[in-house]
Each structure stands twice: as structure tokens, then as C-alpha cells.
Amino acid sequence: MPLVEYSAANGIATLALSFPPANCYTHEMMRELDEAILKARFDDAVHVIVLTGTGEKFFCAGADINMLKTVTPRFKYFFCLHANETLNRLEQTPKLVIAALNGNCVGGGLEIAMAADLRIARKGGGKTGLPEVTLGVLPGTGGTQRLARIVGKSTAIEMMTSGRLFDFEEALERGIVNQVIDAPDRAAFLAKVGDYAAQFCPPNKASRAVGLIKRAVQSGAEVDFTDGLAIERELQQQLFESEDAKEGLGAYVEKRKPAFKGK
């Protein structure tokens, strides 16, 4: 059975972490996730990526502790390095990525979710947080860096040093998740996430513009302002040459609704 279930329909690729009972990730799962990200990236029919977990209770509970107990420190280092590379690839893919938090999203699970562009959680679905300090380690899959960029340094330090878990409603207040959706079960939740994701796909939106807005923010936020503007200009030039830009500008002049193609 795959550790990452891949499916694509209507312009949306869904990547589901699948390692019952808690969808904890191993090196093998990260390798499958890496491959799934590349598959979605190269598929021109895919405009939005939705990342979720299988089952009703967990998005992902982080790295597999049993695995970490049995491998060498050197393996652990390369495991973290590859996980960082995989999540960077997700973050830099020029397609919108939505993490659909169907259940508990803790430790490395939250680190995976923070590499997405948007995070949508199921109301009452579970807890989130970075409790690695209780194991005597730090969040080593980008958690210390991404959480600080989302909530600010002081709040991030407080969250990680306390190791406290909190519900999705508090995560919404903190800006860690973008929306909390009420749904009776995982299937209904993912259906609502799918409806939300569809707005970013053609013909509703120019998906290349959506993807490059994401790239401009994700890449530009990591460099100084002048370099960020240069990135923005280069990406804008790519869009000026696109079919969708011609369609969008033409529709505006002709006072009609544009019909985008993602080209």
C-alpha cells in the first residue's frame, strides 16, 4: 500500500498521507511525498494541490518515533535534510498548495502543513502544536523557521518551548490556519475543501497567476526588498506573455467574464 495516496481530478491533485493509525512519516513516506509533489508539479492539468491525511483522527502526528529510536544519528541527520528538501520543493512549486487538516496535526505534521500556502482545518478535528521539546529535541523539519515567520519570533518561541497543544480555533486566532470548516466527517470536510480549491482553477481563476503570486511571496519574503521586487517583475513578465493575461485584459475591456485556461 502506498504511504502517500495520489489522485487528481478537475484540476486538483490530492496527496493523502497514509500510515495508520496516526500517519506518522518515515523516510519512505517522505520519498513518496517528494515524488508526488513532482508528479503534481509536472502535470499541466493540475492547478491546485491539496495535502491531507487518511482516516478521521489524524492529518499527521509527525515523525515515526519508533523509526527514530532504531536508526543512527547520521541517518537522522540525512532524514531531516531530505525532509527539508521535500518541504522546500512543496513550498516552491508554482501551484497553490492547501493543507486540509482533517485531524490532529502535531509536531512534524504541523511542519508539513506550514510548508503549504493555505491551511484549512476541520472544526473539532483535533489539536495542533509543536511539542518536540517534551522529547528533548526541537522541531527539525522547518518548524522553528516557518512558525516564526507565521506568528512572529516571540510567540513562536513561547509555543515551541512550552510544547503546548491547542485546538484549531486557537490556531485560527494565531494565524496558523486560514479557515476552520464545520463538517461531520472527513469526506464532507474534503468535499468542502475541494469546492474551495476549485475557485483557484480555470476557468474561475488564471491558475498560472495564482501560482506565480505564490512564488513571488514565498521567494520574495526570503530576500531583501529590492531583490523581491526583481523577482516580482520577472514573474510578472512571464504572465504578460501568457494566454490568460490576454484573456483577462480582453474580458475587462469587453466587459465580460473571463474564461481562463491556465495557459
C-alpha positions, 0 to 999 in steps of 0.5 A, a space after each residue: 500500500 502506498 504511504 502517500 495516496 495520489 489522485 487528481 481530478 478537475 484540476 486538483 491533485 490530492 496527496 493523502 498521507 497514509 500510515 495508520 493509525 496516526 500517519 506518522 512519516 518515515 523516510 519512505 513516506 517522505 520519498 513518496 511525498 517528494 515524488 508526488 509533489 513532482 508528479 503534481 508539479 509536472 502535470 499541466 492539468 493540475 492547478 491546485 494541490 491539496 495535502 491531507 491525511 487518511 482516516 478521521 483522527 489524524 492529518 499527521 502526528 509527525 515523525 515515526 518515533 519508533 523509526 527514530 529510536 532504531 536508526 543512527 544519528 547520521 541517518 537522522 541527520 540525512 532524514 531531516 535534510 531530505 525532509 527539508 528538501 521535500 518541504 522546500 520543493 512543496 513550498 516552491 512549486 508554482 501551484 497553490 498548495 492547501 493543507 486540509 487538516 482533517 485531524 490532529 496535526 502535531 509536531 512534524 505534521 504541523 511542519 508539513 502543513 506550514 510548508 503549504 500556502 493555505 491551511 484549512 482545518 476541520 472544526 473539532 478535528 483535533 489539536 495542533 502544536 509543536 511539542 518536540 521539546 517534551 522529547 528533548 529535541 526541537 522541531 527539525 523539519 522547518 518548524 522553528 523557521 516557518 512558525 516564526 515567520 507565521 506568528 512572529 519570533 516571540 510567540 513562536 518561541 513561547 509555543 515551541 518551548 512550552 510544547 503546548 497543544 491547542 485546538 484549531 480555533 486557537 490556531 485560527 486566532 494565531 494565524 496558523 490556519 486560514 479557515 476552520 470548516 464545520 463538517 461531520 466527517 472527513 469526506 464532507 470536510 474534503 468535499 468542502 475543501 475541494 469546492 474551495 480549491 476549485 475557485 483557484 482553477 480555470 476557468 474561475 481563476 488564471 491558475 498560472 497567476 495564482 501560482 506565480 503570486 505564490 512564488 513571488 511571496 514565498 521567494 520574495 519574503 526570503 530576500 531583501 526588498 529590492 531583490 523581491 521586487 526583481 523577482 516580482 517583475 520577472 514573474 510578472 513578465 512571464 504572465 504578460 506573455 501568457 494566454 490568460 493575461 490576454 484573456 483577462 485584459 480582453 474580458 475587462 475591456 469587453 466587459 465580460 467574464 473571463 474564461 481562463 485556461 491556465 495557459 
